[in-house]
Amino acid sequence: MRGKYLLLGIVLIMAVIYACNKPTEYRKYLGDDEINYPGAPQNVVIQPQYHQITFRFNPSPDPRVAAYMVYWNNKNDSMRFPATSNDPASFMKLTIPNIADYMVNNFTIQSVYSNGTYSKAIYLSNVRSIGDVYLAGLNNRLVTGVAAATKLGTKIPMDSVYLAFKGIVDTVNVKTEIYWTDQSGNAKITEIDNKNAKVLLPGFKINTWVYYLSFYKPNRFTDEMYTPVRGKDSIKIVQAANGSLSLALQ
């Protein structure tokens, strides 16, 4: 019985000690200053560019954020960027230069206070750079045919044509520019986007050359557009005696 009362006494003492230790007792070890962590960058998107990677995001609204850190190559490489804005409605861009051609990397981005306190990490996996290998793989959109814009019986020689391109293409193909000549000898430029398969060339001068150049983005977030290394391709629109149209290669 005596042992039972002793055990009960110990339990009561432990309860009193626990009650005296408030949930905020830890603050005395922090100099009465709580640990605050910076807000992480929001809505990060990747913009691959030629031999460099740019990250675009909405900055933390916390005015105490002094910089943003970017790590890659298993954190063996890093760059520090000053926080130029704390407006969460604006965009900041951090550009990592001198990235090897066609390299795949994992990146980490964090905001940081001047005292060295870091935000939670934003992880970006399998980020691929672009360079000469990417450019060498770009081709101009293929021209597949030509058609009269009006009935042959009422319009010979023809003066307006539809130029047809290979069907709907990947979204990274933004547009194709077409360079041609009208019947007055004026140089014209017409565009076709990636959602359309044919384009009208009004007042086209038959038996003249058409040149065309396609523009690409590595992804939909990238600002810059890139074109095939070889430049423009060309075809000639010719008309036979019976009024039929055809394409001739240079």
PyMOL commands that set and color helices and strands:
alter all, ss='L'
color gray80, all
select helices_A, chain A and resi 2-20+25-30+132-136+152-154
alter helices_A, ss='H'
color red, helices_A
select strands_A, chain A and resi 42-49+52-58+65-72+77-82+92-96+104-113+122-128+143-148+161-165+173-181+187-193+198-201+208-216+233-239+245-249
alter strands_A, ss='S'
color yellow, strands_A
deselect
rebuild
show_as cartoon
